Amino acid sequence: MNKAHLHDHASHERWLVSYADFITLLFAFFVVMFASSQVNKKKVAHIAAAFESYIKDGRVREEGIQAGAGPRDGSQSNGAAPEPSPEDISRRELDPVKSRLEQQLKTEIGEGKLSISLEPRGLVLSLRESVLFPPGSDQFSAEAVPFLTKIAKSLQALPGRPIRLEGHTDNIPIHTSQFPSNWELSAARATAVLELLTRKLEIKPERFAVTGYADYHPLADNETAEGRARNRRVDIVILSRLAARMEPRPKPVDSQKPRDKPEE
């Protein structure tokens, strides 16, 4: 009788073993899930930091997203190299081009006809008005065509590079029947350079855009004659790849045929 009672008591408590095993497995499951969620959060935070370090003001950095990119707060994790700035990217990309152009145009630079500088947006060739146009005119001077022809040969060696032509004046107002203000004069001079480079020197016109800035982007003080002479210029800007990505892109042509006009 005692044996039966003991056997019955043991049988009724066997469920505790299974229950304990279930609780243990359930605990282990939640531990694994919790650990996985923490790892995922860290990965997501790391990826977000990488994207943030290569996206600024809606612009994607030139070198793209790289693994291991750290935050943009100046701190460096795991000994990572400092993040390159737009200036650094442009310099690495265009320094060889700048050196080559400086060698090709060494004489003209030495004579003060142009200067070459590197900016975050690209390489800027500033052409003095004195070598291109008479005062208050958009008609080329005698030495302008040979001068621009030599520059065009250098630009032809950079196929596919977008180019911006920017006209600038000093702050002395102009008011003629042809040019009511410095806006028209600056735009007309940039357009004259465009026509020469595309029509006579056969550089593809789709590479260009033209802008007139009048006297609102001076290089020097307009209070002196020397400063005003520096400000009267046409800038040829060879865009960096990063700056070129921000430019408008042509939309695909609609392949559908135009509809016939309705009969009147």
Buried (B, 14 or more C-beta within 10 A) or exposed (E): EEEEEEEEEEEEEEEEEEEEEEEEEEEEEEEEEEEEEEEEEEEEEBEEBBEBBBEEEEEBBBEEEEEEBBBEEEEEEEEEEEBBEBEEBBBEBBEEBBEEBEEBBEEBBEEEBBBBEBBBBBBBBBBBBBBBBEEEBBEBBEEBBEBBEEBBEBBEEBEEBBBBBBBBBBBEEBEEEEBEBBBBBBBBBBBBBBEBBBEEBEBEEEBBBBBBBBBEBBBEEBEEEEBBBBBBBBBBBBBBBBBBBEEEEEEEEEEEEEEEEEEE
